[in-house]
């Protein structure tokens, strides 16, 4: 990783969303707060003492899952841990992208460094060195049910430490041993419990859910801008955004969204041009933006709280409590909190797209919008934005199916020892496709709304919205007559996916509201 990377100090248990977002975006190197070392060393010593004493403790000198009653002699504990990693490396599908893999590695480091896992500090330091050098494990995206941890994907992460398989460096696949050697490491011989500590945990499902959260936050901001553009394009009423309405209900997200939209259109000539037009009510997709998008914001905020806690959690099994010498088997690896959070994010992402698609349809309906049919002057010969709305409808409809909750599904595994699972990893992974779809829908709406505003010239919108229109016009020209629109839609999808929105919008977003205590 380049020398210009920003150094970030991890304080296990206290890493906030702003720090995790920067890990996701890249350009950071990680160090571990020195105060974490004592807890790590004490937990490892507790494990070593158990091995020396010969006391039988699950996960240290026994088999796993249904084989927990099988005691393993000390001479074979290294084989036990190595075989665990190899036997569990059964993932398949596309590899997780580097931005998600960075989050997996960072949250695994945080979890191990909580001092409840009993691993050597050298193992954590190795993960830090690999992360900082940009040596990424190859983790297939499929194969976890989100209970007993993300076993298969985390096994693929662990292969890297054994020198098995491949790693990815700057997008290129190289042998894992070569990746280890590039940072001065030899393959590890795993000690007691270390393989299990690496494989147990919710880090993959949490990383995928965090990706969904961060992308959903971008879409929240984009959806508010697109909605404000549509409000201007149809010369809609600002009265439903009156703060008194929203204070009377009291929902925080609703209050915040109404204020944000009002700020977006402040100073608009278009808004001032129809103050006395007599328009009483706009359709819900315009009038109820605060209620719908505010509810989405509230749900994203709740999911963000859950995911910040989980990213800092000790979630392997068993957990070591060195103060008492106890090693207790429980179920922190069960990713039900992550599954619910991912499902909540999915609902918000689907609704951001659904209401956006309805505004897009409104813009094309000349009877409701007052704009030329399909937003093109020479209609008939030209279809204008007619089929762009069809694409938006297809994507919004697809998201309805994808929004079906993953958390309510479960199939038992491990000979019914693991008889209820969370399906959190799928629940979180599907957010990537959903965010892609909604970004396209919101981008199509914004492109159409900018077209609609052009029909009101020479009237100007607000300074904020004119700045966004100029940005759109850098990518997409005014549609004077039919042309190939697929490249324009892709450009607008990227517009909606960006993270550099006005400060008063990003201030609404959970991951923008905190400052890492580790810096």
C-alpha positions as CSV (number, residue, x, y, z in Angstrom):
1,X,0.0,0.0,0.0
2,X,1.3,3.5,-0.9
3,X,3.0,5.7,1.6
4,X,0.2,8.2,1.3
5,X,-2.2,5.9,3.0
6,X,-3.9,7.2,6.2
7,X,-2.8,5.5,9.4
8,X,-5.7,4.3,11.5
9,X,-5.3,3.0,15.1
10,X,-7.8,0.3,16.1
11,X,-9.1,0.3,19.6
12,X,-10.9,-3.1,19.9
13,X,-14.5,-2.5,21.0
14,X,-14.5,1.2,20.1
15,X,-14.1,1.3,16.3
16,X,-16.9,3.4,14.9
17,X,-18.7,3.5,11.5
18,X,-16.7,6.4,10.2
19,X,-13.5,4.4,10.6
20,X,-15.1,1.3,9.0
21,X,-16.3,3.3,6.1
22,X,-12.7,4.5,5.5
23,X,-11.5,0.9,5.6
24,X,-14.1,0.1,3.0
25,X,-13.1,3.0,0.7
26,X,-9.4,2.1,1.0
27,X,-6.3,4.1,1.4
28,X,-5.7,3.3,5.1
29,X,-3.2,1.3,7.0
30,X,-4.0,-0.3,10.4
31,X,-2.2,-0.4,13.7
32,X,-3.5,-2.0,16.9
33,X,-3.8,0.0,20.0
34,X,-1.0,-1.1,22.4
35,X,-3.5,-1.4,25.3
36,X,-5.0,-4.5,23.5
37,X,-1.8,-6.5,23.9
38,X,-2.3,-7.5,27.6
39,X,-5.7,-9.0,27.1
40,X,-4.5,-10.9,24.0
41,X,-1.5,-12.4,25.9
42,X,-3.5,-13.3,29.0
43,X,-6.1,-15.2,26.9
44,X,-3.4,-17.1,25.0
45,X,-1.7,-18.0,28.3
46,X,-5.1,-19.3,29.6
47,X,-5.3,-21.6,26.5
48,X,-1.7,-22.8,27.0
49,X,-2.4,-23.6,30.7
50,X,-5.3,-25.8,29.7
51,X,-3.3,-27.7,27.2
52,X,-0.5,-28.3,29.7
53,X,-2.9,-29.4,32.4
54,X,-4.7,-31.8,30.2
55,X,-8.1,-30.5,31.1
56,X,-10.6,-31.3,28.3
57,X,-12.1,-28.1,26.9
58,X,-14.2,-27.8,23.8
59,X,-12.4,-26.1,20.9
60,X,-9.0,-26.5,22.5
61,X,-8.4,-30.2,22.7
62,X,-11.6,-31.7,21.3
63,X,-13.3,-32.2,17.9
64,X,-15.8,-29.7,16.7
65,X,-19.6,-29.6,16.3
66,X,-21.0,-33.1,16.5
67,X,-17.5,-34.4,17.3
68,X,-17.2,-32.3,20.4
69,X,-17.0,-35.4,22.6
70,X,-13.9,-36.6,20.9
71,X,-10.7,-35.8,22.9
72,X,-7.6,-34.9,20.8
73,X,-4.1,-35.7,22.3
74,X,-1.7,-32.8,22.6
75,X,0.6,-34.3,20.0
76,X,-2.2,-33.9,17.3
77,X,-3.5,-30.4,18.2
78,X,-1.6,-28.7,15.3
79,X,-3.1,-31.3,12.9
80,X,-6.6,-30.6,14.4
81,X,-6.4,-26.9,13.7
82,X,-4.9,-27.3,10.2
83,X,-7.4,-29.9,9.2
84,X,-10.2,-27.7,10.5
85,X,-9.2,-24.9,8.1
86,X,-8.7,-27.2,5.1
87,X,-11.9,-29.2,5.6
88,X,-14.0,-26.0,6.0
89,X,-12.6,-24.3,2.8
90,X,-15.6,-25.3,0.7
91,X,-16.7,-21.9,-0.6
92,X,-17.6,-21.2,-4.2
93,X,-18.7,-18.4,-6.5
94,X,-17.1,-15.0,-7.3
95,X,-14.4,-13.8,-4.9
96,X,-15.4,-11.0,-2.5
97,X,-14.1,-7.7,-3.8
98,X,-11.2,-6.0,-2.1
99,X,-13.3,-3.4,-0.4
100,X,-15.4,-6.0,1.4
101,X,-12.3,-8.2,2.0
102,X,-10.7,-5.3,3.8
103,X,-13.7,-5.0,6.1
104,X,-13.5,-8.8,6.7
105,X,-9.8,-8.6,7.7
106,X,-10.2,-5.4,9.8
107,X,-13.2,-6.8,11.8
108,X,-11.5,-10.2,12.3
109,X,-8.4,-8.3,13.7
110,X,-10.7,-6.3,16.0
111,X,-12.5,-9.4,17.2
112,X,-9.4,-11.4,17.9
113,X,-7.8,-8.4,19.6
114,X,-10.7,-8.2,22.1
115,X,-8.7,-10.8,24.2
116,X,-11.4,-13.5,24.3
117,X,-10.1,-15.7,21.5
118,X,-6.8,-17.1,22.9
119,X,-4.7,-16.7,19.8
120,X,-1.1,-15.6,19.7
121,X,-0.5,-11.9,19.1
122,X,1.8,-12.9,16.2
123,X,-1.3,-14.2,14.3
124,X,-3.0,-10.8,14.7
125,X,0.1,-9.0,13.7
126,X,0.4,-11.1,10.6
127,X,-3.1,-10.1,9.5
128,X,-2.2,-6.5,10.1
129,X,0.9,-6.8,7.9
130,X,-0.9,-8.5,5.1
131,X,-3.7,-5.9,5.2
132,X,-1.3,-3.0,5.2
133,X,0.6,-4.5,2.2
134,X,-2.6,-5.0,0.3
135,X,-2.3,-8.8,0.3
136,X,-5.9,-9.9,0.2
137,X,-7.2,-13.5,0.9
138,X,-9.3,-15.0,-1.9
139,X,-12.7,-15.5,-0.2
140,X,-15.5,-17.0,-2.3
141,X,-18.8,-15.3,-1.7
142,X,-21.0,-18.4,-1.3
143,X,-21.1,-21.2,1.3
144,X,-22.0,-19.7,4.7
145,X,-25.3,-20.0,6.5
146,X,-24.3,-17.4,9.1
147,X,-24.1,-19.6,12.2
148,X,-21.1,-21.3,13.8
149,X,-19.7,-18.2,12.2
150,X,-19.0,-17.6,8.5
151,X,-17.2,-20.9,8.5
152,X,-16.4,-21.5,4.9
153,X,-15.5,-17.9,3.9
154,X,-13.4,-17.4,7.0
155,X,-11.6,-20.7,6.3
156,X,-10.6,-19.3,3.0
157,X,-9.2,-16.3,4.8
158,X,-7.3,-18.6,7.1
159,X,-5.8,-20.6,4.2
160,X,-3.7,-17.6,3.5
161,X,-2.0,-17.8,6.9
162,X,-1.2,-21.5,6.2
163,X,0.4,-20.6,2.9
164,X,-2.3,-22.6,1.0
165,X,-4.2,-21.5,-2.0
166,X,-3.9,-18.0,-3.6
167,X,-4.1,-14.4,-2.5
168,X,-4.8,-11.3,-4.5
169,X,-2.4,-8.4,-4.8
170,X,-3.5,-5.4,-6.9
171,X,-6.0,-7.6,-8.6
172,X,-3.6,-10.3,-9.5
173,X,-3.7,-13.8,-8.1
174,X,-0.5,-15.1,-6.7
175,X,0.3,-18.2,-4.5
176,X,-0.4,-17.6,-0.8
177,X,3.2,-18.5,0.1
178,X,4.4,-15.8,-2.2
179,X,2.1,-13.3,-0.6
180,X,3.3,-14.2,2.9
181,X,6.9,-13.9,1.8
182,X,6.3,-10.5,0.4
183,X,5.7,-9.2,3.9
184,X,8.4,-11.4,5.5
185,X,6.2,-14.1,6.8
186,X,6.4,-17.9,6.8
187,X,3.3,-20.1,6.8
188,X,1.8,-20.5,10.3
189,X,1.5,-23.7,12.2
190,X,-1.7,-23.0,14.1
191,X,-1.7,-23.4,17.8
192,X,-4.5,-24.7,20.1
193,X,-7.9,-23.0,19.3
194,X,-6.4,-20.7,16.6
195,X,-8.0,-22.3,13.7
196,X,-11.4,-22.3,15.4
197,X,-10.9,-18.7,16.5
198,X,-10.2,-17.7,12.9
199,X,-13.2,-19.6,11.4
200,X,-15.8,-18.8,14.0
201,X,-17.2,-15.3,13.9
202,X,-19.6,-13.1,11.9
203,X,-17.0,-11.0,10.1
204,X,-18.0,-11.9,6.5
205,X,-21.7,-11.3,7.0
206,X,-20.9,-8.1,8.9
207,X,-18.6,-6.8,6.2
208,X,-21.2,-7.5,3.5
209,X,-23.9,-5.8,5.6
210,X,-21.6,-2.8,6.2
211,X,-21.1,-2.5,2.4
212,X,-24.8,-2.5,2.0
213,X,-25.2,0.1,4.7
214,X,-22.5,2.4,3.2
215,X,-24.0,2.1,-0.3
216,X,-27.5,2.6,1.0
217,X,-26.4,5.8,2.7
218,X,-25.2,7.1,-0.7
219,X,-28.5,6.2,-2.2
220,X,-30.4,7.9,0.6
221,X,-28.6,11.2,-0.3
222,X,-29.0,10.6,-4.0
223,X,-32.7,9.8,-3.6
224,X,-33.3,13.1,-1.7
225,X,-31.6,15.1,-4.4
226,X,-33.5,13.2,-7.2
227,X,-36.7,13.8,-5.3
228,X,-36.0,17.5,-5.0
229,X,-35.2,17.7,-8.7
230,X,-38.6,16.0,-9.5
231,X,-40.4,18.4,-7.1
232,X,-39.0,21.3,-9.1
233,X,-39.6,19.6,-12.5
234,X,-43.4,19.2,-11.8
235,X,-43.6,22.5,-10.0
236,X,-44.8,20.7,-6.9
237,X,-45.8,22.2,-3.6
238,X,-43.4,22.7,-0.8
239,X,-46.2,23.0,1.8
240,X,-46.0,19.3,2.7
241,X,-42.4,19.9,3.8
242,X,-43.5,22.5,6.4
243,X,-41.6,21.6,9.6
244,X,-44.8,21.9,11.7
245,X,-46.3,18.9,10.0
246,X,-43.4,16.7,10.9
247,X,-42.9,18.0,14.4
248,X,-46.6,17.1,15.0
249,X,-45.8,13.5,14.2
250,X,-42.4,13.4,15.9
251,X,-40.6,10.7,13.8
252,X,-36.9,11.8,13.7
253,X,-36.1,10.6,10.2
254,X,-39.2,12.3,8.8
255,X,-38.3,15.6,10.5
256,X,-34.7,15.5,9.2
257,X,-35.7,14.5,5.6
258,X,-38.3,17.3,5.3
259,X,-35.7,19.8,6.5
260,X,-33.1,18.5,4.0
261,X,-35.5,18.7,1.0
262,X,-36.5,22.2,2.0
263,X,-32.8,23.2,2.2
264,X,-32.2,21.6,-1.3
265,X,-34.8,23.9,-2.9
266,X,-34.2,27.0,-0.9
267,X,-33.8,30.1,-3.1
268,X,-35.4,28.4,-6.2
269,X,-36.9,30.7,-8.8
270,X,-39.0,27.8,-10.1
271,X,-40.5,27.3,-6.6
272,X,-41.3,31.0,-6.4
273,X,-42.9,31.1,-9.8
274,X,-46.0,29.0,-8.8
275,X,-46.7,30.1,-5.2
276,X,-50.3,31.0,-6.0
277,X,-51.0,28.3,-8.6
278,X,-53.8,26.8,-6.6
279,X,-52.2,23.3,-6.6
280,X,-53.6,21.6,-3.5
281,X,-52.0,18.1,-3.4
282,X,-49.2,16.3,-5.3
283,X,-49.1,12.5,-5.6
284,X,-47.7,10.6,-2.6
285,X,-44.3,10.0,-4.3
286,X,-43.7,13.7,-4.1
287,X,-45.8,14.7,-1.1
288,X,-44.8,11.9,1.2
289,X,-41.0,11.9,0.6
290,X,-40.4,12.9,4.3
291,X,-42.6,10.1,5.5
292,X,-41.1,7.4,3.3
293,X,-37.5,8.4,3.1
294,X,-37.6,9.4,6.7
295,X,-38.6,5.9,7.7
296,X,-35.8,4.5,5.5
297,X,-33.4,6.8,7.3
298,X,-34.6,5.6,10.7
299,X,-34.2,2.0,9.7
300,X,-30.7,2.6,8.3
301,X,-29.8,4.3,11.6
302,X,-31.0,1.3,13.6
303,X,-29.1,-1.1,11.4
304,X,-26.0,1.0,11.6
305,X,-26.1,0.8,15.4
306,X,-26.3,-3.0,15.3
307,X,-23.5,-3.4,12.8
308,X,-21.1,-1.1,14.7
309,X,-21.6,-3.2,17.8
310,X,-21.1,-6.4,15.7
311,X,-18.0,-5.1,14.0
312,X,-16.4,-4.8,17.5
313,X,-17.7,-8.0,18.9
314,X,-16.0,-11.1,20.1
315,X,-18.0,-13.6,18.1
316,X,-16.0,-16.8,18.0
317,X,-16.5,-19.8,20.2
318,X,-15.6,-20.8,22.9
319,X,-14.7,-17.5,24.5
320,X,-11.7,-17.2,26.9
321,X,-12.2,-15.3,30.1
322,X,-8.7,-15.0,31.5
323,X,-9.7,-13.3,34.7
324,X,-11.3,-16.5,35.9
325,X,-9.6,-19.0,33.7
326,X,-12.9,-20.0,32.2
327,X,-13.4,-21.0,28.6
328,X,-17.1,-20.9,27.9
329,X,-18.9,-22.4,24.9
330,X,-21.8,-20.2,23.7
331,X,-23.3,-18.9,20.5
332,X,-21.9,-15.5,19.7
333,X,-21.2,-16.8,16.2
334,X,-24.9,-16.9,15.4
335,X,-25.4,-13.9,13.1
336,X,-29.1,-13.3,13.7
337,X,-28.4,-9.6,14.6
338,X,-26.6,-9.1,11.3
339,X,-29.4,-10.9,9.4
340,X,-32.0,-8.7,10.8
341,X,-29.9,-5.6,10.2
342,X,-29.3,-6.7,6.6
343,X,-33.1,-7.3,6.1
344,X,-33.8,-3.9,7.4
345,X,-31.3,-2.3,5.0
346,X,-32.9,-4.3,2.2
347,X,-36.3,-2.8,2.9
348,X,-34.9,0.7,3.0
349,X,-33.0,0.2,-0.3
350,X,-36.1,-1.3,-2.0
351,X,-38.2,1.6,-0.9
352,X,-35.7,4.3,-1.9
353,X,-35.9,2.8,-5.4
354,X,-39.7,2.2,-5.4
355,X,-40.6,5.7,-4.6
356,X,-38.0,7.0,-7.0
357,X,-39.5,4.9,-9.8
358,X,-43.0,6.3,-9.1
359,X,-41.7,9.9,-9.4
360,X,-40.0,8.9,-12.7
361,X,-43.4,7.6,-14.0
362,X,-45.0,10.8,-12.8
363,X,-42.6,13.0,-14.7
364,X,-43.5,11.2,-17.9
365,X,-47.3,11.6,-17.4
366,X,-48.1,14.9,-19.0
367,X,-51.5,15.0,-17.3
368,X,-49.9,15.0,-13.9
369,X,-46.5,16.7,-14.5
370,X,-47.5,19.4,-17.0
371,X,-44.4,18.5,-18.9
372,X,-44.1,17.3,-22.5
373,X,-45.1,13.6,-22.9
374,X,-42.1,11.4,-22.1
375,X,-40.0,14.6,-21.6
376,X,-39.2,15.1,-25.3
377,X,-40.3,18.0,-27.6
378,X,-41.0,16.0,-30.7
379,X,-43.0,13.2,-29.3
380,X,-44.2,10.4,-31.6
381,X,-41.1,10.4,-33.7
382,X,-39.2,10.3,-30.4
383,X,-39.9,8.0,-27.5
384,X,-37.9,10.1,-25.1
385,X,-37.6,8.6,-21.6
386,X,-40.4,6.1,-22.1
387,X,-38.3,2.9,-22.0
388,X,-35.8,4.3,-19.4
389,X,-38.8,4.2,-17.1
390,X,-39.4,0.6,-18.1
391,X,-35.8,-0.2,-17.0
392,X,-36.4,1.6,-13.7
393,X,-39.7,-0.4,-13.2
394,X,-37.9,-3.7,-13.9
395,X,-35.1,-3.0,-11.4
396,X,-37.6,-1.7,-8.7
397,X,-39.6,-4.9,-9.2
398,X,-36.6,-7.1,-9.0
399,X,-35.7,-5.5,-5.6
400,X,-39.1,-6.5,-4.3
401,X,-38.2,-10.1,-4.6
402,X,-34.7,-9.5,-3.3
403,X,-36.1,-7.7,-0.3
404,X,-37.7,-10.9,1.0
405,X,-36.1,-11.4,4.4
406,X,-33.2,-13.8,4.7
407,X,-33.5,-14.0,8.5
408,X,-36.7,-16.0,8.5
409,X,-35.0,-18.9,6.6
410,X,-33.0,-21.7,8.2
411,X,-31.7,-25.2,7.3
412,X,-30.1,-27.3,9.9
413,X,-26.4,-28.3,9.5
414,X,-23.8,-30.5,11.2
415,X,-26.1,-33.5,11.8
416,X,-28.7,-31.2,13.5
417,X,-26.2,-29.9,16.1
418,X,-26.5,-26.6,14.3
419,X,-30.3,-26.8,13.9
420,X,-31.1,-23.1,13.5
421,X,-29.0,-20.7,11.4
422,X,-29.3,-17.1,10.5
423,X,-28.7,-17.0,6.7
424,X,-27.1,-13.6,7.5
425,X,-24.4,-14.0,4.8
426,X,-26.9,-14.3,2.0
427,X,-29.1,-11.6,3.6
428,X,-26.1,-9.2,3.6
429,X,-24.6,-10.3,0.2
430,X,-27.8,-9.6,-1.7
431,X,-27.6,-6.0,-0.7
432,X,-24.9,-5.5,-3.3
433,X,-27.3,-6.3,-6.1
434,X,-30.1,-4.3,-4.5
435,X,-28.0,-1.2,-4.2
436,X,-26.9,-1.5,-7.8
437,X,-30.5,-1.7,-8.9
438,X,-31.6,1.3,-6.8
439,X,-28.7,3.4,-7.9
440,X,-29.8,2.9,-11.5
441,X,-33.4,3.7,-10.7
442,X,-32.5,6.9,-8.8
443,X,-30.0,7.9,-11.5
444,X,-32.7,7.5,-14.2
445,X,-35.1,9.7,-12.1
446,X,-32.5,12.4,-11.6
447,X,-31.7,12.4,-15.4
448,X,-35.4,12.7,-16.2
449,X,-36.0,15.4,-13.6
450,X,-33.0,17.5,-14.9
451,X,-34.6,17.2,-18.4
452,X,-37.9,18.4,-16.9
453,X,-36.3,21.4,-15.2
454,X,-34.8,22.4,-18.5
455,X,-38.3,23.0,-19.9
456,X,-38.8,25.8,-17.3
457,X,-35.8,27.9,-18.5
458,X,-34.9,30.6,-18.1
459,X,-36.1,30.1,-14.5
460,X,-33.4,28.7,-12.2
461,X,-33.7,26.2,-9.5
462,X,-31.8,26.6,-6.2
463,X,-28.1,27.0,-6.1
464,X,-27.8,23.4,-4.7
465,X,-29.9,21.8,-7.4
466,X,-28.3,23.8,-10.2
467,X,-25.0,22.5,-9.1
468,X,-26.3,19.0,-9.3
469,X,-27.9,19.7,-12.7
470,X,-24.5,20.9,-13.9
471,X,-22.9,17.8,-12.6
472,X,-25.5,15.7,-14.4
473,X,-24.9,17.6,-17.6
474,X,-21.2,16.8,-17.5
475,X,-22.2,13.2,-18.0
476,X,-25.5,13.3,-19.8
477,X,-26.6,15.8,-22.5
478,X,-30.2,17.2,-22.8
479,X,-32.3,14.7,-24.8
480,X,-33.3,16.7,-27.8
481,X,-34.1,13.6,-29.8
482,X,-33.8,9.8,-29.3
483,X,-30.3,8.4,-28.8
484,X,-28.6,5.5,-27.2
485,X,-29.4,5.9,-23.5
486,X,-27.7,2.9,-21.9
487,X,-24.4,4.7,-21.4
488,X,-26.3,7.7,-19.9
489,X,-28.1,5.4,-17.5
490,X,-24.8,3.8,-16.4
491,X,-23.3,7.3,-15.9
492,X,-26.3,8.2,-13.8
493,X,-26.0,5.0,-11.8
494,X,-22.5,6.1,-10.9
495,X,-23.8,9.6,-10.1
496,X,-26.2,8.1,-7.6
497,X,-23.6,5.8,-6.1
498,X,-21.1,8.5,-5.1
499,X,-20.5,9.6,-1.6
500,X,-19.6,13.3,-2.0
501,X,-23.0,14.9,-1.3
502,X,-23.6,18.3,0.3
503,X,-22.7,18.4,4.0
504,X,-26.2,18.8,5.3
505,X,-27.2,15.6,3.5
506,X,-24.2,13.5,4.7
507,X,-24.8,14.8,8.2
508,X,-28.0,12.7,8.2
509,X,-26.1,9.5,7.5
510,X,-25.1,7.2,10.4
511,X,-21.5,6.5,9.3
512,X,-20.9,10.3,8.8
513,X,-22.0,11.2,12.4
514,X,-19.1,9.7,14.3
515,X,-15.4,10.3,14.5
516,X,-13.1,7.4,15.3
517,X,-11.7,7.4,18.8
518,X,-8.7,5.6,17.5
519,X,-7.2,8.6,15.6
